[in-house]
Structure formats: structure tokens, C-alpha cells
Amino acid sequence: MARRTLILTTLLAFAATGAIVASDDIPRRHDGKPDLSGTYDIATLTPLQRPAQYGDNLTLTPEQAQAIADHWRRNFEKDYAPSDPNREAPPEGGTGIYAPEFTGAAGKVGGYNAFYVDIGDGNFQLDGEYRTSIITEPANGRMPALTDAAKQRYAEGAAFRHENTGTAWWIDRDFGPYDDPELRPHAERCLLGFGSTAGPPALPVMYNNMKRIVQTDTHLMILVEMNHDARIIRVDSEHDDDVESWLGESVGRWEGDTLVVKTKNFGDDYSFTQGSKDMVITERFSRIDEDTLLYGFTVDDPNTWTEPWSGEYPWPASTNKVFEYACHEGNYALGGILRGARLLEKEALAGDAASTGGGGSK
């Protein structure tokens, strides 16, 4: 079986508090606490949200899981092939043949092949069963309904988000999304990884899914391969409500053999952009065995969702190393993005002038 497909045969017992009671043969530190240190590869084909076709079914049959693995294997066998350096440019709007499940540049015109894509090669297993989604609550495996406030917030933000059509669609507005580099998303500016890869909650993404945990008596550090984000979690400490950050302020406490981490105090520019700065995220780190962590989380944000939602998935140990993630290597591409916007604006203004017989201005 492929290295990321996990068959977890350890039985999980639950204490009255709900904390996981790990087996006696797990690694422990000098103080008896479980040793969570290690390097983990969290890539998985299991999606965050459950596809609607599975309804409330938390698990897949082995046949269903094999069909999913085969589907992606066939796709990548084709997409891993070297690209022809003499090929023509893709048609306008992209071909859509590269990993059609993906959207955006990689799925349209920007991906030359799938060399850097690493989303695992199978759905993960817990208790010997393949999962249909990372989300476990609500029962349908999907995020709850948005609150009215969140719908309003998203509607207001939608006016500033627009598919790249190759035109300056913002030309008649007072300002556009490319007027200032600080208007661009954190991931595009190489400040944070995309897709909440650093967390909380820490989620699998398209590539660079390695995590390295370093544990001391008083802190837990999670080094994230994507954009080399580093989360520093204080243990047995208190929150400082005067401190805000993109990744929030994380404080952990031990409940038996489970490290429970509560994160709040997100700044205005928070890492998990689907929520609000007032969200509170609770994570649970425990050992299933010496080679596997169980990671669970609950997101509570009444400003965004009508109820809290939770998920879990395993973090399998890896012998691979976490290498530097250079992102734009000096972020030269950001300058290209802004220069490209100026060229599109110039074309739009020239078109306005030609159609009106006069000069236009933005």
C-alpha cells in the first residue's frame, strides 16, 4: 500500500473527559508526557468537506477508496509527464486538462505539469476505515450554514474579488485590487501559506504538506513547510488579550495524554480567512502510536457559522526533511502582477479614448 495510506489498527479508548488514552508504548518525555516531536507528512486525498454524494456517511468502502486512488493515479501518471518545451501557448481561458478538479492558474494556464503537486495517494484511515472527509461534525461532513452577518461580509468582499479575465474590469472604480501591494492576499505576497496550511486549523493543501514539531517542557513549535511559517504554542500559560497575530495566540494544556490547544486573539488579517477575528479554535494533539499523531480541531465563530464545526485526521511520521520554501524568491512576481495591472489599465483607457474620441482617466 502507498506510504501515505494509513492503516491504523490501534484501538482508541475515550475517558470521561473525551481525552484520548494513548497506549503505553508511545514515546514519552522525561516528565511522562507524550513526545509529539517529529516530522509529519499530512498529504491526503480525503477532502476537508465531504462530497454531497456521501450524505452523512463518515466512511468509504475499500472499493470506493480504491476507485478514488485509481482516479488520481491515472491523472497524475499523465500530468507528471515532461512538458514539451516547443508546445504552443494554451488557448485563452486555459485548457482545463491539467487536474480538472483544481481551479485557478494551475488548472487553466499556469501549470506546466504536476511535478510539484503532492496531495497524497489515498484517503486516510482511522480505526481501519477510510474517511469521506476531514470534517466530522456536523454529521454531513460540511461546514455549517453561514450567519447573515457572514453573508453580508462576503457579499461586500465579493466586489473586490473577480476572476482574472485579462481585462482591467476595475477601471471605473475609485480603486482596484492591484493598486497597492498590500491589497494582495498574504499567500500571494509570500507572507503566509495558502489554504490554512499553518493553521489553525492546520489543513492539507496542494503541496508542501510537511510539518515538523519540536517540543520542550513549556512550548510546542510547529514548523510548516509551506512558506516556513512557525507556530509557537505556549503550554500551561495564559492568553494575553492585548496581543493579536495572523496565526492567533495559541496556549496549550495537557488533558491526560492529549495536548489541547486553544487559539484566539486573531488580528484583522488572520490566517484562516473564512472566519472572523473573533473565532476561537481548539486543537487536540495526541499519539495513536509511535509513528502517527491524531490531530483534531473545533472551530467556533458565531460571527461566521451558525454552529461550531469539528474535524480530525492522522499525521503520519515521515523520514523526509522540511526544506526551505523560497516562494517567489525575492517576491519578484508581485512586481509583475502590479505591472501587468498597469498595462491592462493602459489598454482599457486607450480603448475608452478610441471609442469616445477623447481621453479617459481612471
Secondary structure, DSSP 4 states (H G I P E B T S, - for coil): --TT-----PPPEE-TT--EE--TTS-B-TTS-B---EEEE---SS-SSPPGGGTT--EE-HHHHHHHHHHHHHHHHHHTSPP-TTPPPPPTT----SSTT--SHHHHTS-S-STT----SS--EETTEEES-SEEESTTSSPPPBPHHHHHHHHHHHTT-----SS-TTTTSSS-TTSSGGGS-TTTTTSS-STTSS-SSP---SS--EEEEEE-SSEEEEEESGGG-EEEEEES----TT--BTT-EEEEEEETTEEEEEEE-B-SS-SSTTS-TT-EEEEEEEEEETTEEEEEEEEE-TTTBSS-EEEEEEEEB-SS------TTTTTHHHHHHHHHHHHHHHHHHHHHHHHHTS----
